[in-house]
Amino acid sequence: MPIEGLRRIDANRLEIPKNYKAGMRTNGIIFVDEVLEKGLETGAIEQVANVATLPGIVGSSLAMPDIHTGYGFTIGGVAAFDIHDGVISPGGVGYDIN
């Protein structure tokens, strides 16, 4: 059963479109097939969308197949930010790194 608001791009990718949530600057892409899609946590999907709202994001807010809800940023989430206009997110870097 498809998740409301998400669009399957191909066999291995789901898109969270920019209009999924107010303030999104880019889309989100989750690398997951139809089998793994069934186990996606709603909180993790929301976090991928939230990352897409951050200032200076470059490209898409990405998530690998093993994503799960983290502390603001999904565990298994990936994003790049502009060096001048972007942010540094402790949740994206990993709290265990500090």
N, C-alpha and C positions, 0 to 999 in steps of 0.2 A: 504494500500500500504506500503510495507516494506521500511524502511529507508536504503539507500545505505550504505554498509559497516558494518551494524549491523546485528547480527545473533540472532534469537529467540532461547533461551535455552529451555524454556518451556512456559506454558500459562502465567506466571507472571514475566518472566525475559528476558531482552534483553542484549546481550553481545556486548561490543565494544572491538573487538580483539586487541591484542598488535600491530598488523601491521596497525591499522587504521591511526596512526599518527606517524611520526618519533620521536624517543626518548621515546616512552611509555615503562615503565619498567614492567608493568603488564596490565592486561585487566581491562575494566570497566564493571560494571554490573548495569543496571537500572531496578529497580523493578517496572514493569508496564505491564498491560495487553494490548491486541490489541486495545481496545477502547481508553484507555488513551494514547497509543502510538501515535495516530493521533494528539494529542495536544502538543507533545514534541517540545520544542523550540530548533532550531538548535544551538543557542548559549549555551544552557545548555548541550547539547551532547558534544560540543567542550570542555566545561569546565570540564566535567567528564574525558575526554581524557587528558586534560592538567594536571589535578591532578595526573593522572597515570604516568606522566613524572617526578614528584617531587622526589628528593633524599630520600632514606630511606623508601619509601612506603612499607608497609607490607600487603600482601594480595591484594585484588582488590580495585580499586576506585569505590565506591558505590554511588548510588543515589536512593532516595525513590520516591514513585509515584507522589509526589507533587513538584518535582524539577522545578525550573525555574532559569533563568540566574541571577547570583549574581555578586559580585566584585572579579572575578578571580576564585572563588570556587562557585559551584552552591548552591543556597538555597535548602536545602534538600540533600546535598551531605555529604558523610561520608568517612573518610579515617583514617587509623592508620599509624603511622610512628615510626621507630626504635628510641629508646631513644638516641643512640649514633651517628647514621649516618643520622637521619631524620631531618625534618624541622618543624617549627611551623608556620602555615599560619594564619594570622589574618582573612582572608576570611573564613577559615575553622572553626575557633573558634567563629567567629561572631563579627562584628564590634561593635555591641551594648553591648557586654560583657565588653569592655574596657571602 
